[in-house]
Amino acid sequence: MNICTKLGSWIFVVFYCIACRHQVAQVTAFSVVPTRISNIASRQQSYNHPLIVTNSVTDESAHEVTLTNPNDMRLREIQTELKERNVSYADCFDRESLVKRLVEARENHPVVVDNNNDDDNATAMDDATTMTNGSEFDKEATLAELRELRVKVLKEKLSEYKVRWGTMIEKEEMVQALCNAMEQRYIQSKNFSRSGSLIPGEVTDVTESVLLEEMGWLESDVQKGVATKPTTDGNDLSHSPILLDVYATWCGPCKFVAPQLEAAAQELGPTCRFMKLDSDKYQRLASVLRVGGLPTLVYFDGGNVSKEVKRVEGAMTKDGILDFINKCGTMTR
């Protein structure tokens, strides 16, 4: 009996230990697995929530940036973001590997947000002639300024200069292309326009300051409603004549005239300066010009102080515009 009792006790102990070990394993499994699942879920959901990134190394301030889920992004968008984060993807040969690389990059390489907004950057590059040194185009200074701009602003400026950037991946490619376009425009406009803002063969949407400079008008006289006083420029009729289109963005006939003007400008090239003025944005000048209907095409002689020769109201075709310019040119001879 003693032997049987001892044997039964040992068997009970063995089974008790096995049962306890199994229970511990189950508890451990249930405590670990949900944590891993929650980590994965939080990573997936994080792409749909704002990510706080600092705008300086010292973490003095922070901005919220909403990140797009990599699975919903195009390949070029993924590549662009990786470049902005200075992460190489040379060893990624398919979409899956690019998505995985971007996920890792977002965790380890946050994007630094710049204090300067895009409008400030764009304003700094509004005029190509601001990058000139004296009478020559300063290419080195222009390149330095362009490299400070963000990729988004570079793309916008390239579009304004009618340069295709779709195949450009590196930021430096965009910088060089934009610099070359600006230099080419400066060369074209150097001896064509007083302000350097007009290009032969193009219709330029001008600001008030550009218009006054091209016309040779004084600000003090415009304030009085007149624009006929001589300036210090002594070269009379030294520039090509001006055709000014006064328009409004809501005007249907104005929209019809726009491509007709472009075609006429391309045909006449450097023999005539084509400008357009938004009458809603520059109401004071529209009043000085005594604009009554839209669109209004006004021909100026292009002298030291440009004087009006003739005007016409209403929509016109390319041939009608060319005929109008030829008649006005005959009147000034």
C-alpha positions as CSV (number, residue, x, y, z in Angstrom):
1,M,0.0,0.0,0.0
2,N,2.8,2.4,0.8
3,I,4.4,1.9,-2.6
4,C,1.0,2.4,-4.4
5,T,0.4,5.6,-2.4
6,K,3.8,7.0,-3.2
7,L,3.5,6.1,-6.9
8,G,0.0,7.8,-7.1
9,S,1.4,10.9,-5.4
10,W,4.3,11.2,-7.9
11,I,1.9,10.7,-10.9
12,F,-0.4,13.5,-9.4
13,V,2.6,15.9,-9.1
14,V,3.7,15.2,-12.7
15,F,0.3,15.9,-14.1
16,Y,-0.1,19.0,-12.0
17,C,3.2,20.4,-13.3
18,I,2.2,19.8,-16.9
19,A,-1.2,21.4,-16.4
20,C,0.4,24.5,-14.8
21,R,3.0,24.9,-17.6
22,H,0.2,24.7,-20.2
23,Q,-1.8,27.4,-18.4
24,V,1.2,29.7,-18.2
25,A,1.9,29.3,-21.9
26,Q,-1.7,30.2,-22.7
27,V,-1.6,33.3,-20.5
28,T,1.7,34.5,-22.1
29,A,0.3,34.0,-25.6
30,F,-2.8,36.0,-25.0
31,S,-0.9,38.8,-23.3
32,V,1.7,39.1,-26.2
33,V,-0.4,38.6,-29.3
34,P,-2.9,41.5,-28.8
35,T,0.0,43.9,-28.2
36,R,1.6,43.0,-31.6
37,I,-1.8,43.3,-33.3
38,S,-2.4,46.7,-31.8
39,N,1.1,47.8,-32.9
40,I,0.4,46.8,-36.5
41,A,-3.1,48.5,-36.4
42,S,-1.7,51.7,-35.0
43,R,0.9,51.8,-37.7
44,Q,-1.7,51.4,-40.4
45,Q,-4.0,54.0,-38.9
46,S,-1.2,56.5,-38.4
47,Y,-1.2,57.4,-42.1
48,N,-4.7,58.8,-41.8
49,H,-3.9,60.9,-38.8
50,P,-1.8,64.1,-38.5
51,L,1.9,63.5,-37.9
52,I,3.7,66.1,-35.7
53,V,7.1,67.0,-37.2
54,T,9.4,69.8,-36.0
55,N,10.5,72.7,-38.2
56,S,13.9,72.9,-36.6
57,V,16.5,70.8,-34.8
58,T,15.8,72.5,-31.5
59,D,12.1,71.5,-31.7
60,E,11.0,75.1,-31.0
61,S,7.7,74.7,-32.8
62,A,5.7,72.0,-34.6
63,H,3.2,71.7,-37.5
64,E,0.7,69.1,-38.4
65,V,1.1,67.4,-41.8
66,T,-1.4,64.9,-43.1
67,L,0.3,61.9,-44.7
68,T,-1.3,59.9,-47.5
69,N,-1.4,56.1,-47.2
70,P,1.5,54.7,-49.3
71,N,-0.8,52.1,-50.8
72,D,-2.9,55.0,-52.3
73,M,0.1,56.9,-53.7
74,R,1.5,56.8,-57.2
75,L,5.0,55.5,-57.8
76,R,6.4,58.9,-58.7
77,E,4.8,60.4,-55.5
78,I,6.4,57.7,-53.4
79,Q,9.8,58.3,-55.1
80,T,9.4,62.1,-54.6
81,E,8.7,61.8,-50.9
82,L,11.6,59.4,-50.4
83,K,13.9,62.0,-52.0
84,E,12.5,64.7,-49.8
85,R,13.4,62.5,-46.8
86,N,16.9,61.8,-48.3
87,V,16.2,58.1,-48.4
88,S,17.6,56.1,-51.3
89,Y,15.4,53.6,-53.2
90,A,18.0,52.4,-55.7
91,D,17.5,48.8,-54.6
92,C,13.7,49.0,-54.9
93,F,12.5,47.4,-58.1
94,D,8.8,47.1,-57.5
95,R,5.9,48.9,-55.9
96,E,5.8,46.7,-52.8
97,S,9.4,47.4,-52.0
98,L,8.9,51.1,-52.5
99,V,5.9,51.2,-50.2
100,K,7.8,49.2,-47.6
101,R,10.8,51.7,-47.9
102,L,8.4,54.7,-47.5
103,V,6.8,53.2,-44.4
104,E,10.3,52.7,-42.8
105,A,11.3,56.2,-43.9
106,R,8.3,57.9,-42.3
107,E,9.2,56.2,-39.0
108,N,12.9,57.0,-39.1
109,H,13.2,60.1,-41.3
110,P,10.5,62.8,-40.6
111,V,10.2,65.7,-43.0
112,V,11.3,69.1,-41.7
113,V,8.7,71.7,-42.2
114,D,9.9,75.1,-43.3
115,N,8.7,78.3,-41.7
116,N,8.5,80.1,-45.0
117,N,5.3,79.3,-46.8
118,D,5.0,78.7,-50.6
119,D,3.6,82.1,-51.3
120,D,6.7,83.8,-49.9
121,N,9.0,81.6,-52.0
122,A,6.9,82.2,-55.1
123,T,6.9,85.9,-54.5
124,A,10.7,85.9,-54.3
125,M,10.9,84.5,-57.8
126,D,8.2,86.6,-59.5
127,D,10.6,88.6,-61.7
128,A,13.5,87.1,-63.5
129,T,15.3,90.4,-63.6
130,T,15.8,90.4,-59.8
131,M,18.5,87.9,-60.4
132,T,20.6,90.2,-62.6
133,N,23.8,91.9,-61.7
134,G,23.8,95.3,-63.3
135,S,23.0,94.7,-67.0
136,E,23.9,91.0,-67.1
137,F,22.1,87.9,-65.9
138,D,23.8,86.6,-62.6
139,K,23.5,82.9,-63.1
140,E,25.3,81.9,-59.9
141,A,23.1,84.1,-57.7
142,T,20.0,82.8,-59.5
143,L,21.1,79.2,-58.9
144,A,21.7,79.9,-55.2
145,E,18.2,81.4,-54.9
146,L,16.5,78.6,-56.7
147,R,18.2,75.9,-54.6
148,E,16.5,77.5,-51.5
149,L,13.0,76.9,-53.0
150,R,10.9,73.9,-52.3
151,V,10.2,71.4,-55.0
152,K,6.5,72.4,-55.2
153,V,7.5,76.0,-55.9
154,L,10.0,75.0,-58.5
155,K,7.4,73.0,-60.3
156,E,5.0,76.0,-60.3
157,K,7.7,78.3,-61.7
158,L,8.7,75.8,-64.4
159,S,5.1,75.6,-65.5
160,E,5.0,79.4,-65.7
161,Y,8.1,79.4,-67.9
162,K,6.5,76.6,-70.0
163,V,9.1,74.0,-69.1
164,R,8.0,70.4,-68.8
165,W,9.1,68.9,-65.5
166,G,7.2,65.6,-65.5
167,T,10.4,63.6,-66.2
168,M,12.5,65.5,-63.7
169,I,13.2,63.5,-60.5
170,E,16.2,65.2,-59.0
171,K,15.6,68.7,-57.5
172,E,18.9,69.9,-59.1
173,E,17.4,69.1,-62.5
174,M,14.5,71.4,-61.9
175,V,16.9,74.1,-60.6
176,Q,19.1,74.0,-63.7
177,A,16.1,73.9,-66.1
178,L,14.4,76.9,-64.4
179,C,17.7,78.9,-64.3
180,N,18.2,78.3,-68.1
181,A,14.6,79.3,-68.8
182,M,15.0,82.5,-66.8
183,E,18.3,83.3,-68.5
184,Q,16.8,82.8,-71.9
185,R,13.8,85.0,-71.1
186,Y,16.1,87.7,-69.8
187,I,18.1,87.7,-73.0
188,Q,14.9,87.9,-75.1
189,S,13.4,90.7,-73.1
190,K,16.6,92.7,-72.5
191,N,16.3,95.0,-75.5
192,F,12.5,94.5,-76.1
193,S,10.9,95.8,-72.9
194,R,11.6,98.6,-70.5
195,S,10.8,96.6,-67.4
196,G,12.3,93.3,-68.7
197,S,9.0,91.5,-68.0
198,L,7.7,91.3,-71.6
199,I,8.7,88.6,-74.0
200,P,8.6,88.9,-77.8
201,G,5.8,86.7,-79.2
202,E,3.9,86.5,-75.9
203,V,1.0,88.2,-74.2
204,T,2.0,89.2,-70.6
205,D,-0.5,89.7,-67.8
206,V,1.0,92.8,-66.3
207,T,0.9,94.4,-62.9
208,E,0.4,98.2,-62.3
209,S,4.1,98.9,-61.8
210,V,5.1,97.0,-65.0
211,L,2.5,98.8,-67.0
212,L,3.6,102.2,-65.8
213,E,7.2,101.4,-66.6
214,E,6.4,100.1,-70.1
215,M,4.3,103.2,-70.8
216,G,6.7,105.7,-69.3
217,W,4.0,107.1,-67.1
218,L,4.6,108.7,-63.7
219,E,2.8,107.5,-60.6
220,S,2.1,111.0,-59.5
221,D,0.3,111.8,-62.8
222,V,-1.7,108.5,-62.7
223,Q,-3.0,109.5,-59.3
224,K,-4.3,112.7,-60.9
225,G,-5.9,110.7,-63.7
226,V,-3.5,111.8,-66.4
227,A,-0.6,109.9,-68.0
228,T,1.0,112.2,-70.5
229,K,3.8,113.9,-68.7
230,P,7.4,113.4,-70.0
231,T,9.8,111.2,-68.1
232,T,13.6,111.5,-67.8
233,D,14.0,109.0,-70.7
234,G,15.0,111.1,-73.7
235,N,14.7,108.5,-76.4
236,D,11.4,109.1,-78.3
237,L,9.8,106.1,-80.0
238,S,12.8,104.0,-79.0
239,H,10.5,101.0,-78.2
240,S,8.0,98.9,-80.1
241,P,4.4,100.0,-80.0
242,I,2.0,98.5,-77.3
243,L,-1.3,96.7,-77.6
244,L,-3.1,96.6,-74.3
245,D,-6.0,94.2,-73.7
246,V,-8.1,95.3,-70.7
247,Y,-10.2,92.3,-69.6
248,A,-12.0,90.7,-66.7
249,T,-11.9,87.0,-65.7
250,W,-15.7,86.7,-65.7
251,C,-16.0,88.2,-69.2
252,G,-17.0,85.6,-71.9
253,P,-15.8,87.7,-75.0
254,C,-12.5,88.3,-73.1
255,K,-11.9,84.5,-72.9
256,F,-12.5,84.3,-76.6
257,V,-10.0,87.0,-77.4
258,A,-7.2,85.6,-75.2
259,P,-6.1,82.8,-77.6
260,Q,-6.5,85.2,-80.6
261,L,-4.1,87.6,-79.0
262,E,-1.6,84.9,-78.3
263,A,-1.7,83.9,-82.0
264,A,-1.3,87.5,-83.1
265,A,1.6,88.0,-80.7
266,Q,3.4,85.0,-82.0
267,E,3.1,86.2,-85.6
268,L,4.3,89.8,-84.9
269,G,7.2,88.8,-82.5
270,P,9.3,91.7,-81.4
271,T,7.5,94.3,-83.5
272,C,4.8,94.9,-80.9
273,R,4.5,94.6,-77.2
274,F,1.4,92.7,-76.1
275,M,0.1,93.3,-72.6
276,K,-3.2,92.5,-70.8
277,L,-4.6,94.1,-67.6
278,D,-7.2,92.8,-65.2
279,S,-9.7,95.5,-64.9
280,D,-11.0,94.2,-61.6
281,K,-7.6,93.9,-60.0
282,Y,-6.4,97.3,-61.2
283,Q,-9.5,99.4,-61.2
284,R,-7.6,102.7,-60.8
285,L,-5.8,102.1,-64.1
286,A,-9.0,101.0,-65.8
287,S,-10.5,104.3,-64.7
288,V,-7.5,106.3,-66.0
289,L,-7.7,104.5,-69.3
290,R,-11.5,105.3,-69.4
291,V,-12.5,101.7,-70.2
292,G,-16.2,101.4,-70.9
293,G,-16.6,97.9,-72.3
294,L,-14.8,94.6,-72.1
295,P,-12.7,93.5,-73.7
296,T,-11.0,96.8,-74.8
297,L,-7.9,96.7,-77.0
298,V,-5.9,100.0,-76.9
299,Y,-3.0,100.7,-79.2
300,F,-0.2,103.0,-77.9
301,D,2.7,104.4,-80.0
302,G,5.5,103.2,-77.7
303,G,7.2,106.5,-77.4
304,N,9.0,108.1,-74.5
305,V,5.6,108.6,-72.9
306,S,3.2,106.2,-74.7
307,K,0.2,107.9,-76.1
308,E,-3.0,106.3,-77.2
309,V,-3.5,106.0,-81.0
310,K,-6.8,104.1,-81.2
311,R,-9.0,101.6,-79.3
312,V,-11.6,99.1,-80.1
313,E,-14.1,97.3,-77.9
314,G,-15.5,93.8,-78.2
315,A,-14.2,90.4,-79.3
316,M,-11.9,90.1,-82.3
317,T,-10.3,87.3,-84.2
318,K,-6.5,87.0,-84.9
319,D,-6.9,88.5,-88.4
320,G,-9.0,91.4,-87.0
321,I,-6.4,92.1,-84.4
322,L,-3.6,92.1,-86.9
323,D,-5.6,94.4,-89.2
324,F,-6.3,96.8,-86.3
325,I,-2.5,96.9,-85.5
326,N,-1.5,97.6,-89.1
327,K,-4.0,100.5,-89.4
328,C,-2.8,102.0,-86.1
329,G,0.8,101.6,-87.2
330,T,0.0,103.5,-90.4
331,M,-1.5,106.3,-88.4
332,T,1.7,106.9,-86.4
333,R,4.0,107.1,-89.4
